[in-house]
Amino acid sequence: MTEDTQAPEVIDLTQARKQRLHAIHEARLAKVRAAFEKALPLPVSPRPKGARKGRKKPPKR
């Protein structure tokens, strides 16, 4: 009987902690962004900057 004995995968605790803290900070940042967007919405422009104006009629002679 040959048994494949592999060493258990080593977990880098510092990397796991960094990932957890990153997820926590991202969630907090998303909440703050949502609160700011709700409290101070960006003004909606009536027309995009690159929009074309309608054609003007040529002057009568």
PyMOL Python script that loads the backbone (N, CA, C, O; Angstrom):
from pymol import cmd

cmd.read_pdbstr("""\
ATOM      1  N   MET A   1       0.832  -1.187   0.000  1.00  0.00           N
ATOM      2  CA  MET A   1       0.000   0.000   0.000  1.00  0.00           C
ATOM      3  C   MET A   1       0.874   1.246   0.000  1.00  0.00           C
ATOM      4  O   MET A   1       1.615   1.511   0.946  1.00  0.00           O
ATOM      5  N   THR A   2       0.769   1.973  -1.046  1.00  0.00           N
ATOM      6  CA  THR A   2       1.501   3.230  -1.074  1.00  0.00           C
ATOM      7  C   THR A   2       0.510   4.354  -0.847  1.00  0.00           C
ATOM      8  O   THR A   2      -0.521   4.444  -1.513  1.00  0.00           O
ATOM      9  N   GLU A   3       0.825   5.162   0.056  1.00  0.00           N
ATOM     10  CA  GLU A   3      -0.076   6.258   0.421  1.00  0.00           C
ATOM     11  C   GLU A   3       0.614   7.576   0.097  1.00  0.00           C
ATOM     12  O   GLU A   3       1.747   7.816   0.514  1.00  0.00           O
ATOM     13  N   ASP A   4      -0.077   8.419  -0.646  1.00  0.00           N
ATOM     14  CA  ASP A   4       0.473   9.724  -0.963  1.00  0.00           C
ATOM     15  C   ASP A   4       0.269  10.640   0.237  1.00  0.00           C
ATOM     16  O   ASP A   4      -0.844  11.084   0.518  1.00  0.00           O
ATOM     17  N   THR A   5       1.324  10.901   0.909  1.00  0.00           N
ATOM     18  CA  THR A   5       1.235  11.796   2.060  1.00  0.00           C
ATOM     19  C   THR A   5       1.815  13.135   1.656  1.00  0.00           C
ATOM     20  O   THR A   5       3.022  13.298   1.481  1.00  0.00           O
ATOM     21  N   GLN A   6       0.926  14.068   1.518  1.00  0.00           N
ATOM     22  CA  GLN A   6       1.356  15.418   1.193  1.00  0.00           C
ATOM     23  C   GLN A   6       1.206  16.269   2.440  1.00  0.00           C
ATOM     24  O   GLN A   6       0.283  16.097   3.237  1.00  0.00           O
ATOM     25  N   ALA A   7       2.118  17.167   2.577  1.00  0.00           N
ATOM     26  CA  ALA A   7       2.051  18.067   3.721  1.00  0.00           C
ATOM     27  C   ALA A   7       0.836  18.979   3.550  1.00  0.00           C
ATOM     28  O   ALA A   7       0.543  19.418   2.438  1.00  0.00           O
ATOM     29  N   PRO A   8       0.134  19.263   4.640  1.00  0.00           N
ATOM     30  CA  PRO A   8      -1.018  20.169   4.524  1.00  0.00           C
ATOM     31  C   PRO A   8      -0.559  21.536   4.025  1.00  0.00           C
ATOM     32  O   PRO A   8       0.561  21.974   4.287  1.00  0.00           O
ATOM     33  N   GLU A   9      -1.450  22.188   3.306  1.00  0.00           N
ATOM     34  CA  GLU A   9      -1.121  23.497   2.744  1.00  0.00           C
ATOM     35  C   GLU A   9      -0.880  24.499   3.875  1.00  0.00           C
ATOM     36  O   GLU A   9      -1.660  24.596   4.823  1.00  0.00           O
ATOM     37  N   VAL A  10       0.199  25.224   3.747  1.00  0.00           N
ATOM     38  CA  VAL A  10       0.558  26.208   4.760  1.00  0.00           C
ATOM     39  C   VAL A  10      -0.214  27.491   4.467  1.00  0.00           C
ATOM     40  O   VAL A  10      -0.213  27.988   3.342  1.00  0.00           O
ATOM     41  N   ILE A  11      -0.866  28.012   5.492  1.00  0.00           N
ATOM     42  CA  ILE A  11      -1.654  29.235   5.350  1.00  0.00           C
ATOM     43  C   ILE A  11      -0.827  30.407   5.869  1.00  0.00           C
ATOM     44  O   ILE A  11      -0.323  30.382   6.992  1.00  0.00           O
ATOM     45  N   ASP A  12      -0.699  31.420   5.041  1.00  0.00           N
ATOM     46  CA  ASP A  12       0.003  32.624   5.440  1.00  0.00           C
ATOM     47  C   ASP A  12      -0.988  33.508   6.187  1.00  0.00           C
ATOM     48  O   ASP A  12      -1.857  34.137   5.583  1.00  0.00           O
ATOM     49  N   LEU A  13      -0.848  33.546   7.491  1.00  0.00           N
ATOM     50  CA  LEU A  13      -1.801  34.277   8.317  1.00  0.00           C
ATOM     51  C   LEU A  13      -1.752  35.779   8.089  1.00  0.00           C
ATOM     52  O   LEU A  13      -2.781  36.449   8.179  1.00  0.00           O
ATOM     53  N   THR A  14      -0.584  36.315   7.799  1.00  0.00           N
ATOM     54  CA  THR A  14      -0.514  37.759   7.561  1.00  0.00           C
ATOM     55  C   THR A  14      -1.235  38.130   6.272  1.00  0.00           C
ATOM     56  O   THR A  14      -1.896  39.166   6.206  1.00  0.00           O
ATOM     57  N   GLN A  15      -1.113  37.289   5.246  1.00  0.00           N
ATOM     58  CA  GLN A  15      -1.808  37.560   3.990  1.00  0.00           C
ATOM     59  C   GLN A  15      -3.317  37.424   4.178  1.00  0.00           C
ATOM     60  O   GLN A  15      -4.081  38.229   3.646  1.00  0.00           O
ATOM     61  N   ALA A  16      -3.749  36.420   4.924  1.00  0.00           N
ATOM     62  CA  ALA A  16      -5.178  36.232   5.176  1.00  0.00           C
ATOM     63  C   ALA A  16      -5.743  37.422   5.959  1.00  0.00           C
ATOM     64  O   ALA A  16      -6.861  37.866   5.699  1.00  0.00           O
ATOM     65  N   ARG A  17      -4.974  37.928   6.907  1.00  0.00           N
ATOM     66  CA  ARG A  17      -5.428  39.085   7.685  1.00  0.00           C
ATOM     67  C   ARG A  17      -5.546  40.324   6.798  1.00  0.00           C
ATOM     68  O   ARG A  17      -6.498  41.093   6.929  1.00  0.00           O
ATOM     69  N   LYS A  18      -4.579  40.519   5.893  1.00  0.00           N
ATOM     70  CA  LYS A  18      -4.626  41.658   4.976  1.00  0.00           C
ATOM     71  C   LYS A  18      -5.862  41.584   4.086  1.00  0.00           C
ATOM     72  O   LYS A  18      -6.517  42.599   3.846  1.00  0.00           O
ATOM     73  N   GLN A  19      -6.183  40.393   3.599  1.00  0.00           N
ATOM     74  CA  GLN A  19      -7.365  40.230   2.752  1.00  0.00           C
ATOM     75  C   GLN A  19      -8.640  40.543   3.530  1.00  0.00           C
ATOM     76  O   GLN A  19      -9.541  41.200   3.010  1.00  0.00           O
ATOM     77  N   ARG A  20      -8.716  40.076   4.773  1.00  0.00           N
ATOM     78  CA  ARG A  20      -9.898  40.344   5.608  1.00  0.00           C
ATOM     79  C   ARG A  20     -10.058  41.832   5.867  1.00  0.00           C
ATOM     80  O   ARG A  20     -11.155  42.376   5.739  1.00  0.00           O
ATOM     81  N   LEU A  21      -8.960  42.494   6.234  1.00  0.00           N
ATOM     82  CA  LEU A  21      -9.025  43.928   6.509  1.00  0.00           C
ATOM     83  C   LEU A  21      -9.389  44.706   5.253  1.00  0.00           C
ATOM     84  O   LEU A  21     -10.123  45.692   5.321  1.00  0.00           O
ATOM     85  N   HIS A  22      -8.877  44.265   4.104  1.00  0.00           N
ATOM     86  CA  HIS A  22      -9.217  44.926   2.851  1.00  0.00           C
ATOM     87  C   HIS A  22     -10.722  44.815   2.592  1.00  0.00           C
ATOM     88  O   HIS A  22     -11.356  45.794   2.198  1.00  0.00           O
ATOM     89  N   ALA A  23     -11.283  43.653   2.808  1.00  0.00           N
ATOM     90  CA  ALA A  23     -12.722  43.451   2.597  1.00  0.00           C
ATOM     91  C   ALA A  23     -13.537  44.320   3.555  1.00  0.00           C
ATOM     92  O   ALA A  23     -14.554  44.891   3.160  1.00  0.00           O
ATOM     93  N   ILE A  24     -13.099  44.424   4.805  1.00  0.00           N
ATOM     94  CA  ILE A  24     -13.799  45.243   5.793  1.00  0.00           C
ATOM     95  C   ILE A  24     -13.750  46.711   5.391  1.00  0.00           C
ATOM     96  O   ILE A  24     -14.764  47.407   5.457  1.00  0.00           O
ATOM     97  N   HIS A  25     -12.578  47.188   4.974  1.00  0.00           N
ATOM     98  CA  HIS A  25     -12.437  48.591   4.585  1.00  0.00           C
ATOM     99  C   HIS A  25     -13.224  48.899   3.321  1.00  0.00           C
ATOM    100  O   HIS A  25     -13.809  49.977   3.210  1.00  0.00           O
ATOM    101  N   GLU A  26     -13.252  47.980   2.370  1.00  0.00           N
ATOM    102  CA  GLU A  26     -14.025  48.188   1.150  1.00  0.00           C
ATOM    103  C   GLU A  26     -15.514  48.284   1.457  1.00  0.00           C
ATOM    104  O   GLU A  26     -16.215  49.111   0.874  1.00  0.00           O
ATOM    105  N   ALA A  27     -16.002  47.445   2.365  1.00  0.00           N
ATOM    106  CA  ALA A  27     -17.415  47.496   2.732  1.00  0.00           C
ATOM    107  C   ALA A  27     -17.751  48.823   3.405  1.00  0.00           C
ATOM    108  O   ALA A  27     -18.791  49.416   3.118  1.00  0.00           O
ATOM    109  N   ARG A  28     -16.887  49.289   4.292  1.00  0.00           N
ATOM    110  CA  ARG A  28     -17.109  50.567   4.972  1.00  0.00           C
ATOM    111  C   ARG A  28     -17.083  51.718   3.965  1.00  0.00           C
ATOM    112  O   ARG A  28     -17.903  52.633   4.039  1.00  0.00           O
ATOM    113  N   LEU A  29     -16.144  51.667   3.033  1.00  0.00           N
ATOM    114  CA  LEU A  29     -16.040  52.705   2.014  1.00  0.00           C
ATOM    115  C   LEU A  29     -17.291  52.733   1.133  1.00  0.00           C
ATOM    116  O   LEU A  29     -17.769  53.808   0.768  1.00  0.00           O
ATOM    117  N   ALA A  30     -17.813  51.574   0.796  1.00  0.00           N
ATOM    118  CA  ALA A  30     -19.035  51.511  -0.013  1.00  0.00           C
ATOM    119  C   ALA A  30     -20.215  52.142   0.733  1.00  0.00           C
ATOM    120  O   ALA A  30     -21.032  52.837   0.130  1.00  0.00           O
ATOM    121  N   LYS A  31     -20.300  51.897   2.041  1.00  0.00           N
ATOM    122  CA  LYS A  31     -21.379  52.501   2.836  1.00  0.00           C
ATOM    123  C   LYS A  31     -21.257  54.022   2.875  1.00  0.00           C
ATOM    124  O   LYS A  31     -22.254  54.732   2.744  1.00  0.00           O
ATOM    125  N   VAL A  32     -20.036  54.519   3.057  1.00  0.00           N
ATOM    126  CA  VAL A  32     -19.805  55.967   3.118  1.00  0.00           C
ATOM    127  C   VAL A  32     -20.134  56.602   1.772  1.00  0.00           C
ATOM    128  O   VAL A  32     -20.756  57.663   1.719  1.00  0.00           O
ATOM    129  N   ARG A  33     -19.714  55.950   0.674  1.00  0.00           N
ATOM    130  CA  ARG A  33     -20.014  56.477  -0.658  1.00  0.00           C
ATOM    131  C   ARG A  33     -21.515  56.551  -0.887  1.00  0.00           C
ATOM    132  O   ARG A  33     -22.022  57.545  -1.407  1.00  0.00           O
ATOM    133  N   ALA A  34     -22.226  55.497  -0.497  1.00  0.00           N
ATOM    134  CA  ALA A  34     -23.676  55.478  -0.677  1.00  0.00           C
ATOM    135  C   ALA A  34     -24.336  56.592   0.133  1.00  0.00           C
ATOM    136  O   ALA A  34     -25.272  57.235  -0.343  1.00  0.00           O
ATOM    137  N   ALA A  35     -23.854  56.821   1.352  1.00  0.00           N
ATOM    138  CA  ALA A  35     -24.422  57.878   2.184  1.00  0.00           C
ATOM    139  C   ALA A  35     -24.172  59.253   1.560  1.00  0.00           C
ATOM    140  O   ALA A  35     -25.065  60.100   1.559  1.00  0.00           O
ATOM    141  N   PHE A  36     -22.966  59.483   1.028  1.00  0.00           N
ATOM    142  CA  PHE A  36     -22.671  60.757   0.389  1.00  0.00           C
ATOM    143  C   PHE A  36     -23.505  60.959  -0.873  1.00  0.00           C
ATOM    144  O   PHE A  36     -23.995  62.058  -1.129  1.00  0.00           O
ATOM    145  N   GLU A  37     -23.661  59.907  -1.652  1.00  0.00           N
ATOM    146  CA  GLU A  37     -24.464  60.030  -2.869  1.00  0.00           C
ATOM    147  C   GLU A  37     -25.919  60.340  -2.534  1.00  0.00           C
ATOM    148  O   GLU A  37     -26.590  61.064  -3.270  1.00  0.00           O
ATOM    149  N   LYS A  38     -26.396  59.797  -1.438  1.00  0.00           N
ATOM    150  CA  LYS A  38     -27.777  60.056  -1.023  1.00  0.00           C
ATOM    151  C   LYS A  38     -27.926  61.481  -0.494  1.00  0.00           C
ATOM    152  O   LYS A  38     -28.909  62.159  -0.795  1.00  0.00           O
ATOM    153  N   ALA A  39     -26.952  61.933   0.294  1.00  0.00           N
ATOM    154  CA  ALA A  39     -27.041  63.256   0.908  1.00  0.00           C
ATOM    155  C   ALA A  39     -26.708  64.369  -0.081  1.00  0.00           C
ATOM    156  O   ALA A  39     -27.352  65.418  -0.067  1.00  0.00           O
ATOM    157  N   LEU A  40     -25.727  64.156  -0.925  1.00  0.00           N
ATOM    158  CA  LEU A  40     -25.284  65.189  -1.861  1.00  0.00           C
ATOM    159  C   LEU A  40     -25.260  64.625  -3.280  1.00  0.00           C
ATOM    160  O   LEU A  40     -24.188  64.311  -3.798  1.00  0.00           O
ATOM    161  N   PRO A  41     -26.410  64.494  -3.906  1.00  0.00           N
ATOM    162  CA  PRO A  41     -26.412  63.930  -5.257  1.00  0.00           C
ATOM    163  C   PRO A  41     -25.744  64.877  -6.243  1.00  0.00           C
ATOM    164  O   PRO A  41     -25.800  66.096  -6.084  1.00  0.00           O
ATOM    165  N   LEU A  42     -25.122  64.316  -7.242  1.00  0.00           N
ATOM    166  CA  LEU A  42     -24.474  65.126  -8.272  1.00  0.00           C
ATOM    167  C   LEU A  42     -25.553  65.759  -9.134  1.00  0.00           C
ATOM    168  O   LEU A  42     -26.555  65.115  -9.444  1.00  0.00           O
ATOM    169  N   PRO A  43     -25.358  67.028  -9.531  1.00  0.00           N
ATOM    170  CA  PRO A  43     -26.360  67.666 -10.376  1.00  0.00           C
ATOM    171  C   PRO A  43     -26.409  66.987 -11.752  1.00  0.00           C
ATOM    172  O   PRO A  43     -25.385  66.603 -12.317  1.00  0.00           O
ATOM    173  N   VAL A  44     -27.618  66.856 -12.261  1.00  0.00           N
ATOM    174  CA  VAL A  44     -27.797  66.236 -13.563  1.00  0.00           C
ATOM    175  C   VAL A  44     -27.834  67.336 -14.609  1.00  0.00           C
ATOM    176  O   VAL A  44     -28.666  68.241 -14.547  1.00  0.00           O
ATOM    177  N   SER A  45     -26.922  67.248 -15.570  1.00  0.00           N
ATOM    178  CA  SER A  45     -26.892  68.273 -16.605  1.00  0.00           C
ATOM    179  C   SER A  45     -28.035  68.011 -17.585  1.00  0.00           C
ATOM    180  O   SER A  45     -28.372  66.856 -17.848  1.00  0.00           O
ATOM    181  N   PRO A  46     -28.634  69.074 -18.128  1.00  0.00           N
ATOM    182  CA  PRO A  46     -29.765  68.878 -19.033  1.00  0.00           C
ATOM    183  C   PRO A  46     -29.362  68.200 -20.333  1.00  0.00           C
ATOM    184  O   PRO A  46     -30.165  67.495 -20.944  1.00  0.00           O
ATOM    185  N   ARG A  47     -28.113  68.412 -20.760  1.00  0.00           N
ATOM    186  CA  ARG A  47     -27.672  67.831 -22.019  1.00  0.00           C
ATOM    187  C   ARG A  47     -26.195  67.476 -21.890  1.00  0.00           C
ATOM    188  O   ARG A  47     -25.427  68.244 -21.311  1.00  0.00           O
ATOM    189  N   PRO A  48     -25.791  66.339 -22.414  1.00  0.00           N
ATOM    190  CA  PRO A  48     -24.364  66.015 -22.361  1.00  0.00           C
ATOM    191  C   PRO A  48     -23.537  67.041 -23.126  1.00  0.00           C
ATOM    192  O   PRO A  48     -24.042  67.683 -24.047  1.00  0.00           O
ATOM    193  N   LYS A  49     -22.297  67.195 -22.757  1.00  0.00           N
ATOM    194  CA  LYS A  49     -21.438  68.219 -23.355  1.00  0.00           C
ATOM    195  C   LYS A  49     -21.236  67.998 -24.840  1.00  0.00           C
ATOM    196  O   LYS A  49     -21.143  68.974 -25.584  1.00  0.00           O
ATOM    197  N   GLY A  50     -21.165  66.782 -25.297  1.00  0.00           N
ATOM    198  CA  GLY A  50     -20.868  66.508 -26.686  1.00  0.00           C
ATOM    199  C   GLY A  50     -22.103  66.437 -27.572  1.00  0.00           C
ATOM    200  O   GLY A  50     -21.981  66.080 -28.744  1.00  0.00           O
ATOM    201  N   ALA A  51     -23.286  66.762 -27.064  1.00  0.00           N
ATOM    202  CA  ALA A  51     -24.511  66.632 -27.844  1.00  0.00           C
ATOM    203  C   ALA A  51     -24.564  67.698 -28.936  1.00  0.00           C
ATOM    204  O   ALA A  51     -24.114  68.828 -28.743  1.00  0.00           O
ATOM    205  N   ARG A  52     -25.114  67.324 -30.070  1.00  0.00           N
ATOM    206  CA  ARG A  52     -25.215  68.262 -31.193  1.00  0.00           C
ATOM    207  C   ARG A  52     -26.483  69.088 -31.057  1.00  0.00           C
ATOM    208  O   ARG A  52     -27.521  68.608 -30.602  1.00  0.00           O
ATOM    209  N   LYS A  53     -26.370  70.315 -31.457  1.00  0.00           N
ATOM    210  CA  LYS A  53     -27.533  71.199 -31.463  1.00  0.00           C
ATOM    211  C   LYS A  53     -28.322  70.931 -32.741  1.00  0.00           C
ATOM    212  O   LYS A  53     -27.786  70.399 -33.712  1.00  0.00           O
ATOM    213  N   GLY A  54     -29.588  71.301 -32.730  1.00  0.00           N
ATOM    214  CA  GLY A  54     -30.409  71.142 -33.914  1.00  0.00           C
ATOM    215  C   GLY A  54     -29.961  72.049 -35.039  1.00  0.00           C
ATOM    216  O   GLY A  54     -29.316  73.068 -34.796  1.00  0.00           O
ATOM    217  N   ARG A  55     -30.290  71.697 -36.252  1.00  0.00           N
ATOM    218  CA  ARG A  55     -29.884  72.511 -37.402  1.00  0.00           C
ATOM    219  C   ARG A  55     -30.719  73.771 -37.448  1.00  0.00           C
ATOM    220  O   ARG A  55     -31.931  73.739 -37.237  1.00  0.00           O
ATOM    221  N   LYS A  56     -30.073  74.853 -37.721  1.00  0.00           N
ATOM    222  CA  LYS A  56     -30.771  76.128 -37.849  1.00  0.00           C
ATOM    223  C   LYS A  56     -31.153  76.324 -39.302  1.00  0.00           C
ATOM    224  O   LYS A  56     -30.453  75.887 -40.215  1.00  0.00           O
ATOM    225  N   LYS A  57     -32.272  76.986 -39.492  1.00  0.00           N
ATOM    226  CA  LYS A  57     -32.710  77.287 -40.848  1.00  0.00           C
ATOM    227  C   LYS A  57     -31.817  78.384 -41.427  1.00  0.00           C
ATOM    228  O   LYS A  57     -31.396  79.290 -40.708  1.00  0.00           O
ATOM    229  N   PRO A  58     -31.529  78.301 -42.729  1.00  0.00           N
ATOM    230  CA  PRO A  58     -30.709  79.366 -43.325  1.00  0.00           C
ATOM    231  C   PRO A  58     -31.535  80.666 -43.397  1.00  0.00           C
ATOM    232  O   PRO A  58     -32.757  80.616 -43.535  1.00  0.00           O
ATOM    233  N   PRO A  59     -30.881  81.797 -43.304  1.00  0.00           N
ATOM    234  CA  PRO A  59     -31.614  83.070 -43.332  1.00  0.00           C
ATOM    235  C   PRO A  59     -32.283  83.286 -44.691  1.00  0.00           C
ATOM    236  O   PRO A  59     -31.752  82.888 -45.728  1.00  0.00           O
ATOM    237  N   LYS A  60     -33.453  83.923 -44.665  1.00  0.00           N
ATOM    238  CA  LYS A  60     -34.192  84.214 -45.918  1.00  0.00           C
ATOM    239  C   LYS A  60     -33.516  85.354 -46.644  1.00  0.00           C
ATOM    240  O   LYS A  60     -32.933  86.241 -46.020  1.00  0.00           O
ATOM    241  N   ARG A  61     -33.595  85.331 -47.975  1.00  0.00           N
ATOM    242  CA  ARG A  61     -32.979  86.378 -48.777  1.00  0.00           C
ATOM    243  C   ARG A  61     -33.960  87.412 -49.182  1.00  0.00           C
ATOM    244  O   ARG A  61     -33.601  88.370 -49.866  1.00  0.00           O
TER     245      ARG A  61
END
""", "prot")
cmd.dss("prot")
cmd.show_as("cartoon", "prot")
cmd.util.cbc("prot")
cmd.orient("prot")
